[in-house]
Amino acid sequence: PTVLLVLGVLEIHVDQEMIGKISAAVKLMQCSASLDVLFLLDGSYSIGKGSFERSKHFAGKLCDALDIHPDRVRVGMIQFSSTPHLEFPLDSYLTKQEVKERIKRTLFRGGSTETGRALKYILRKGFPGGRNSSVPEVLIVISDGKSQGSTAMPAMQVKERHITVFAVGIKFPRWEELHVLASEPPEQHLLFAGDADDAANGLYSALTGSVCSATAPGCKVESHPCERRTLETVKELAGNYVCWKGSKQPNAVQASLCPFIRWKRVLLKYPSRCFRTVCPDPCDSQPCQNGGTCVPEGLDRYHCLCLVGYGGDFHCAAKLSLECGVDLLFLLDSSAGVTLEGFLRYKAFLRRFLQAVMGQDSTVNVGVAQYDDDVRIPIELGQHKDALGLMKSVDALNFGGGRTLTGRALQYIAEHGFRSTPVFADVQDDLPRVVVLLTDSKSQDSVAEAAQYVKDQNLFLIGVGSSFMRAELTKVTGNPQQTIVYSDPQDLFNRIPELQRRICSVDNAEGCQAQSLDLVFAVDASAGVGPENFLRLRNFVRSSCLHFTIDRDVTQIALVIYGSKAHTAFALATHTSSSAVLQAIDQVPFLGDSASAGSALLHIYGDVMTVQKGARPGVNKVVVLLTNGGGLEDAAAPAQQLRHNGILVFVVVVGDTWRDTLLRVAGSPGYLVHISSYEDLQYYQGFIIERICEEAKSPVNLCKPNPCMNQGVCILGPGSYRCECHGWEGPHCESRVLRGDSPRSPVLPPHSHVQWSPRGLQHFSRAFQHTKR
């Protein structure tokens, strides 16, 4: 079991799921009976101002569980120290908001802790402003329990008057004294103010059986083991030490052993039971599929944390699918080099991948081969048409444990792996043929000739392995973009979407040639990167631009470099051809300043991705931040601002940086690429471009970012938008109103919307150029 630890004072020994249900139940609590509730707040110096403020906060939280109304729950407050002081009677404030505001305004008074005197005040005066004795009375004492005098007799007299007493500990309470104050059974009437939600639950749970109405449907009061703790100062015998005593004889002393006492603070524990209301949460029905984890959000909402490859809907349906038709053969290394553990990991990866991508209508023929000294094809290509039979065959694969003869295995697969019986004698299977090599061990034979033979047979080879296998896998595939590496065993499973994209890219051209896109590269040119690595980053941007059709109506590219300040090398509307963009990139200088990625993202938000600077409405927008990880502390907020305005932020980090910081900037692991060295940057280019192109195909909100200039308001319509201008006119509020007493708003008649098409983009581009002139 896990333990909920609250300031080291109260532990409820239940599992984490039960803790969540206890916390969620607080939101359903509302005691609506006729009830007089009087708070007795300890305002003595032993409490101190800080703990007194916590007491007030706790009292406010308890009010949330009470239906405060003249005919139902009434609340009053007394503060006590040397003498009791009535802060407000029960009939002063008759709404929850008024009571909570008055509690906040209560001032700390200070003095000695005369709890007994405060109880005698209540015995003498009763509940100030309360109703007749037919209405149940509840006294909530909030104190550290360290009273100056005895409290036993007045506490007993208060309870004899049928007043229900809750004793609430604050700071490090003296639980024995609070035990004396509390009503029977004390387990239900002793609470701790450190966790206000938990204590509110305890108060409500105790009142439910006697005063308040029944709990909400499905909720019930349960007993849980718990432990109360407190700090006490005790005497401890440290040992006997030599000391000198006087003697009867003159001018003489006598050596003796004297006890040495020291004071020590110890944590005392009081095992007990805690009674709390537990309500069912939406995760009890186990709504998440395919191994997803359900996370409750209150009592009626939840979200599913999905495994990689799932998340196609809210409940973790399969997200990926191999919509491309291919003959797909997995070649698993089962040699001693990968070890039994590694082989089992590859089997688990293969199962997860096939579960995620194989739908009922899949056009993929799957086969599995494995190798060490020998090559075996236990699952022939297309042998199984259903996922269930395929999974059983994968489970039956056995570890070999021989030598790692990867070259021989590739040669064999090229010759024998794709032999399939045609449906008709004169019809051959002409699907693309893909081999996925899974290995984590250096080959003990030559791979170069075999790899070339595989290519000659028109097979598309993809290599998957750990980071130290990158060089060999790239040699085998002949293309770094057909090499997939993982950093640790768990990271292997994160590569499932990347493998799916690689398999289906067999017949696809790179880049997004036909997709409209506004793309901004933000390049770290600070001293932390250095001039040599800055050139590598610059060359990466240059080669990436070759994958896009740069044109006013297709892809526009801008470049921003930054140190402590950001500089626009060229804006989105500056260059309309690849040659012009490449030439401009070559002229970009190294800055050598400190780095502030936040300044760069703010600059892009306000001065690059705007209609005034050439950004086009109705076009997807992406920012690629290239950094060594320095200066990211101020980047999370502007990155979120960009995302909020429909602009995607990809973070490409080279070197070691805290992953938490990176994720705050990227917003999601799917938009974060972490690369170990500048030399490896080239290997990730294909992956980064693929991710950008995926986003270029996603639906666009025409009003994000706002296409209307000069504080114009964008109003979305079906497949269109219009700008509502104030003091300006034109389709995008680009022209100031020069005549007339008041601006014409809206500029476009209600039936006139801006429709988007490539021709519409051309029209917008020409109109924008005209307004700039």
N, C-alpha and C positions, 0 to 999 in steps of 0.2 A: 504493500500500500504506500501511496505517497502521502506527504504531510503538508498541510497548509499552515505555514508559520506566520503569525501576525506579531511583529515587533518582539518576537521571542517570549510572549506572555501567554498566548492561548493557542494551542494546537488542536485542530480537529483531525483525528486519524481516520481519514476516508480517502478513496481514490480520487483522482483529478476530475473524473466525470461527475462524481457526486458533488464535488465542490462547485462545479459549474452550475449544477441544478439548484444548489442552495442559493447561489448568487442570483440566478435568473428568477427564482421564486419571489425575491424582494419586490420585483416590478409588478407582481400581481396583488400585493398586500394592500388591504384597505379595510381597517377596522371601523365599521359603521354603526356600532351600538351606541346607546346613551352611556356616556362615560366621562368622568371628571379626572383629568390627568394633571398632576402637579409635579413639576421638576424641582428637585432640591439639589442645587449646584454648589459644590465645594469651591469657594473662592479664597482659600487660605494661602499663606505663603509657601506651605509645603507642596501645594499643587503647582504654583508658579503660573506666570501669565501664559506661557506656551501651552501647557496642558489645559489651562482654563479655556483657551481658544478651541482646542480639540473637543473639550466637553460641549461647548456651544455648537460646534459643527455636528457632533453626535446627536444632540437634542434636535437640531434641525432635520437630520436624517430620519429620526423617529417620527417626526411630524408628518413625513411623507407617507408613513404607514397608517396614519390616523385620518379619518374622514372628519375634519374639523368643521363644525357647523353648530349654530345655537341649539339645535334640537338633538345633536348627536354628540360628538366628542368636543369637550371644552378643555383648554390648556392654560395653566398658569405657571409662574416660576418664582422660587425663592432662592436667593444666594445667601450662603452662610459662611462665616469665618468665626471671628470672636463673637459676633451677634448675628442673628438672622435678619435678612432684609428682603421685604416683599418687592420683587421686581415688577410683577404685574399679576393681578388676580385673574381668576378663570373667566370672568365675564367681560374682560377688557377688549380682547381681540377675538373676533368670531369667524375669521376666515384663515385658511392655512397660510396664505401669503403674508397676512398681517402678523401672524404669530412668528413666522420665520424671520421676518424683517426685524421684529422687536427683539428676538433672541440675539440676532447679529449685533444689535446696538448695545447689548448688556456690557457694562464696564467691570473689569476686575477690581475687587476691593482690597483683598489682602487682610491678613490677621492670623490669629491662631485657629486651630481646627476644633471647634466646639460642636461636634455632631450631635451630642446628647442635648445640648441647649436648643438646637434647631428642631429636633424631634419633639421636645417639650413645648416649643412654640406652636407646632402643628396640633398637639394635644389640647392646647389652651384655645387657639384661635380657629381650629378646624381648617377646611380647605377654603381660603379666601375667595369669595365670588362664586362658590360652588352651589350646587342645587341640593335638594333635600336628601336624606339618607337612603332613599330608594334607588338613587343613581349610584352604581358602583364607583368606588374611589381607588385610584391607582397612584402610588407615590414612587417616583423614579429618582433614587439617590445616586448622584454621580460624584464619586470621591476616590481618593487613594486609600481610604480606610485607616488613616493614621490619626485617630482622634486623640484630643488631650485628656478627655475623661472617659468614664465608662458609658457605653451605649446600650448595654444589655437590657436594663429595666425600661427606659423609654421606648426602645425598639419593640419589646414585648407588648407594652401598652398600646402602641400604635396598631399592631397586628390584631390585638384583642378587639379593636374597634372595627374589624373587618375591612381594614384598608390593605389592599394588595401592595406589597413593597418589593420593588426591583432594586437590587444593589448592583451598580455598574462601576467596575474598576477602571481607573485611568492611571496612566504612567506605569509604575510597578506596584500594583495594589497589595495591600495587606489583606489576603483573602479570608483569614480567620475572622477578622472584624466584619468584613462585608457579609460573611456567612451568617453572623449574628443578626445583621440588619434584614436580610432577605426573608421573604415569606417561604412557607413550606410548599412543595419540596424545594430545597435550595438549588438543586441542579437546574431547575427551570427558571429560577429567579435571580441567578447570578450571571452577569454579562460583562463583556469587556468592550470598552469604547474605542479601542485601537482600530478595529475593523467595524465601521459603522453599519455597513450592509449586513454583515453577519449578525451583529447585535440586534438590528431591527428585525431580522428574521427570528431571532430568539425571543424577543419581546412578543411579536405577533403569534409565534407558535405557542407560547405559554398562555396568552389571552384567548386563543381560539377555543380551547376546550371549555372555558367558563363564561367569558364575556362576549367576545366578538362572534360574528356569524361564522358559519362553516367555511372551510378553505375553498379555493377555486376548484372546478371539476378536475379530477385526476391528481390533485395535490394531496399530500398527507404529511402528518407530523411524524418524524422518525427520530429514534434515539441513536446517537453516535458516540463512540468512545472519544474522550477529549482530555486534555491535560492543561491545567492552569499553572502558571509559573510566576515567581516573584523574586526579587533580589533582597536579601537580608544581610545585615552586618552582624557577624558572630565572632566570639572570642575563640582563639585557637592557641593551644599550648605549643610553642615552637621548640621547646626543649629546655634543658637546664644548663646554665652557664656559670662559670666561676665568678664569684663576687667576694668582696672583702667586708668583713664585719668587725665591729669593735671587740675589744677583749677586756676582762676585768683587770688584767695586769696593765700597769701604766706603760705608755709608749709601745704598745703592741697591737697588731691587727691579726685577724684570723680569716683564713681562706675558707670559703663555703660554696655550695651549689645553690643557685637561686633560679626559680622558674622564670622563663621569658614568655610573655603573652603578646600576641599580635592580633590585630583586628583584620578580618577577612570578609569580603563580599561573596556570598554563595547564592546559587540559583536553586530555590526550593521548588519542588514539583508537587502538584496536587492532582492525582488521577481522578477523573469524574466522568459524568455523562453529559452530553449536550443535546438538547431537543431542538430540532430544526425542521422547518417545512420544506419538503422536497416536491418539485413539480416536474412533470414529464417535459422533455424538450423534443424538438422536431427530429433530432438525430436518433431517437429511440426506434423509429421505424426503419432505420438503416437505408436511407434513400440513395446513397452514393454507390454506383456500380463500379465494376472492374478494379476493385482494390482501392477506390477513392476513400479519403478520410473526411468524415462529416464534422464540421465545426459549427456549433450552434451560435446564433446571434440573437440572444434573448430567448423568448419562449415560443415564437412563431416563425422565426427566420433562421436560415442556415446557409452555409456554402460548402461546396465540396472541394477538397484539395486532391487533384487528379494526378495519377501517375503519368510519366512522360508517354505521349502517344494517345492519351485520352483527354477529354475536355471538349469533345465535339458538341456537347450541350451541358446544361447546368449539372447533370447527374453523372458526368464522366463517361458518356458514350464514346465509342472509338472516334478519334479526331482525324486520324490519318486514313488514307486509302490509296492503294496503288491503282489509280484510275488509268494509268498507262498499261497497255498490254505488252508483257515481256515474258520471256523464258528466263526464270531466275534460279540460279544454282548457288547455294551456300557451300563454301569449302572450309571446313573447320579443322584447325590444327589440333590434333590429339596426341602430340609428341610429349616426351618427358619434359621438354623445355617449357611448356605452358603449365605443367603440373595438373594434377587431378582437379584442384580447386579452380584453376583457370578454365579448364575444359567445362566444368559444371556451370561456371559463370557464362560461358559462351552459349551453352544450351539454354540457360535462363533468358539470356538476351534474345536468342532466336525465338523462343516461345513468346516473349513479350512483343517482339516486333511483328510476328505473324498474327498474334491476337489483335494488335492495333490496326493492321493494314488490310487484313483479308476479310472483306465483306462477302455477303451471299452472292453478289453479282461480279465477283472479282474475275478479271480476265488474265490473271497471272498463273503461270504454271511454275510450281515450286519443286525443287529437288534439293537434297542435302548429301554432300560427300564429306568424308573425313580422311585425314592422312597422318602417317608418321613414316615408318619404313615403307609401308604399302599404302595404296589408295583404295578406298572402298566407297561405293555409292549405295548406302543402305536405303535411301529414299530416292527412287528414280524420278526424273522430271515429269510432273503432271500425274504422278501415281495417285495422289489424293486430291479430290476436288472439294472436300469439306475440311474446315479448319480443325474439327475435333479429331478426325483420323490422323491428320498431319501432326497434331500435338502429341498424340500417343506414340507415333513413330519417332518423334524427336526425343521423347522421354526415354525411349528404349536404346538410344545411342550409348555405346560403351567407350570408355577411355582406352587408348592404345598404349602409350608410354614408350614408343620407340624413338628413332632419330627424327630430326626435323628436316625432311627432304622436300622443301617447298617447290623447288624447280621441277622435280620429278612429278609432283602432284599437279602442277599447272599444265605440264605437257600431257599428262594422262587425261585431265579434264577436257582440254582442248580437243582431244581425239575421240573420247568416249562419253563425255558428260552430256552432250546434247543430242544423242541419238533417240529420236522419237518416232513412233509408228504413225505415218500419215493417216488421216481419216479416210481419204480415198487415195488410190495408188498414184494418181496423177496430180495430187494436191499436196504441196509441201508446206510445213509450218514456217512462215516467213517473219515471225515475231523477232524483235531485237533480242539478242542473247546477252545476259548479264551474269558475271561471276562475282560473288562477294567473298573475298578472302578474309577469314578471321584468324589472326595469328598474333602471338605475343612472344615469339622466340625467333632468333636469328637463324636463317636457313643454313644448313650444313652442306648444301650443294649449290651450284651456280643457278641463279635465277634469271640472268639477263637473256639467254637464248630462249628459254621457255616463255618468258614474258613477251618477247618479240613474236614467238610462234602463236601465242594467244591472240595478239593483235592481228596477225596475218589471217587468222581464222575468223576475223570480224567479230570478236567477242569484246564486250565492254567490261573492263576489269576494275573493281573497286576494292581498295585495301583498307581494312579496319584493324587497328592495333594501338598499343599504348604509346606514349610520347617518344620513348627511346627507339621505337621502331619506325619513326617518320622517314628517315633517310632511305631505309631498305624498301619500305612500302612505296615511296615515291619512285624508286628505281624500278620496282615491279610494275607499277601502273603506268609509269612514264609521264604522269601528269599530277602535280601536287593537288589539283582540284578533285582528283579521284582518290585522294588519300584522306581518311578520317581517323583522327587520333583522339584518345581520351586521357585525362590526367590521373584518374584514380578509378578503382573498380566501380564506384557508384556513377561516376561520370560517363561510363560506357553506356548506361541506359539513357542518359540525356542525349545521346547521339542518334536515337531512333528517328526523330524528324529529319535530321540531316541525311541519314542513309536513305530515307524515303525519297527525298528530293534528288539525291544523286542517281538513284535507280531510274527515276522518271525523267531525268535530264538527258538520257541516252540519245534521244532524237531531237532535243530542243536546243536552239541557239542560245548562247549566253546573252546576258543583258536583257533589258526590257525595251526592245527597239520600237514597239508600237504604243507604249504606255506614256501618257502625259504625266510629267513629274517635275516638281520644283525641288532641286537638290542642293543643299549647302554643305560644304566641307568646312569644319572648324579645326584648324591645325595648330597644335601647341608649338610655338616657336621660342620657348623660354630657354633660359640657361640650363634648366634641369634636363632638357632634351639634348642640347648640344648641337653644334652646326652639322656634324656628320650624320647624326640620326635625323635631324630635321630634313636633310636631303633625301633620306630614305622615306620619310613620311610624304614629302613632296612628290617623289617618284611614284609612291603608291597612289596618290590622288591622280597623278597624270595618267597612269596605266588604267585606273578605274574609269576615267572619263571615256576611254576608248570603247567601252562597252555600251555607251548610250548614244542615241541619235540626238545630237544637240541642235535644236531648232526652236524657234519661237512657239511652235504649236506642239512640240513633243517634249523633249527634256531641256529644261533650263538649269544651268549650274552656276553657283556662286562660291567664292572662296573667301574665308575669313581666317586671318592668322592672329594669334594673340600671345601676349606676355602678360604684364600687369594690366594692359589695356588691349582692346580689340581693334583691328584694322580690316576694313573691307578691301581685299585685293582686287576683286571685281564682283559686281552685283549680278543678280539673276538676269536682268535685261541687257547686260553689257555686251555679251558675245553671242552670236547666232550660228557659229560653226565650230566644229571640233578643232580645226587648225588654230583658230583665234584663241580658244580656251587653252589649248596646249602651250601656245606661245606665251600667254599671260601667266600660266603656272610657272614657267621657267624663269620669269622675272621676279618672283616673290622672294623677298629677302628674309634672312634669319634675324630675329630681334634680340635674343639673349638677355631678356629681362626675367623677373620673377613671374610665376604663372598664376592666372586667375581665370579658371574655366567659367566661373559664374558670370564674370564681366563679358566674356565672349558670347555666352548664351543669351544674356540680356541684350547685347548689341544685335544679335540675330533676330531676337523677338521684336525689338523696336525699330531697327534700322535696315534689316535685310529682307525678312519674310513679310513685307508689307506691300500693299497694292502700289503705293507711291514708288517703290523700288523695283517693281516689275513682277511681283508675285501674282499668280493668276488665280482668280476664283474658280472653284470647281475642279481644281487639280490637286492631287495628293502632294504633301510636303514632308520632306525628310531632312533631318540634320544628322550628319555623321561627325561625331566629336572624336578626334585623334589625339591622344594624350599619353604621357608617361605616368599619369596618376597624380601628379603634383597639382596643387591649387584647386582640388575638387571640393574643398570644404564648403564653398559658397555656391556650389552649382546645383544643389538639389532643388531649391525653390524655383529658379528660372527654368530648369528643365521641366518641372511640373507645370509651370505657366505655359510653356510651349505645347506640352501635351494637351492641356486644357483647351488650347486654341486649335486643336486638330493637327498639330505638327509633331511628327514622330521623332524621337531622339534615339539614335544608335550610339552607344559608347564603345569605342575601340581603345583598349588600354594595353600598353606595352610595359611589362615589368611587374614588380611586386607592389600591390596596393591592397588596403583593407577591402574585402569583398562587400561588407555592409555599406561602406561609403559609395562604392560603385553602383550597388543596387538601388540606393536612394536616388542617384542621378539617372540611371537607366530606367527605373520604374518597374522593371521585370527582367528576369534572367534571359528571356528571349531576345532582349534588345542590348545585351551585354556580350562583347567578345573580348576575352582576356588572353593575351598573347605573351609568351615568356620572353621573347627577344625580338629586336627589330629585323633580324635576319629571317625570322619565321613569318613576318608580316605578309609576304607574297603568297604563302600557302593558304591564307584565309580570305584572299581577295574574292575568289569565286563564291564562297559562302556568304560573305557580306553583301555582294551584289545580288545574289539570289534573294536574300532577306529583304533588301530594298525593293526589288521587283515584286515580291509578294505583296508588300504594303502598297505598291503603286496600283495594284488591282483591287484594293479594298474600296468599299463605298465611301463617298465624300460628302461631308456636310458643307453645303455651299456657303454657309455663313461662318465657317471656321477655317482660317482666321477671318475676321470681319473684312469684307471687300469694300465697305463703304468708307470713304475718306472723311476727314474733318468731323469726327464724332457722329457720323451718320449711323442710323440704326438699321441693321440688316434684318429683313422680314422674310422668312422662308416660306416658299410655296411648293406645290408638287412639281419637282424637277426644275425649279426656278427660284429666284429671289428678287426682291426689290429693296432699294435703299430709301429710307425715310430721312430727309435732310432738314437741317435747321440752320438757315442763313446761307445755305449753299444749294446748288442745283446741278443737274446732270445725272447720268445713270449711276455714278458712284460718288455723288456729292463733291465733284472735283472743281466746280466753278462757283465763285462767290456771287451772291445775288447783288447786282449793282443798282437796280432801280426798285422802287416800290417801298412801302412802309413796312411790309412784313414778308418773310420768306415764304415761298410756295412749298408746301409740304403735304403729301409726298410729291416728289418731282415727277415720278411716273404715274399715270392714271392707274387705278386699281386693277384693270384688266391687262396692263402692260407689264410683263415680267421679262427678266433677262434669261433667255433660254441658252443652254450650253451645248455646244457642238464644236468640232474643230474650226468650222467657219466662224462660230461665235467667238472663239478664242482669238482668231485673227482679227476680227472686228474690234474686240477689246484691246488687243495689242496696238492696233493703228490709232484707236481713239485715245489710248493712254499716251502714245508718243506725241499726238497732236496737243494734248493738254499740257505736256511737259514743255513743248515749244511755246 
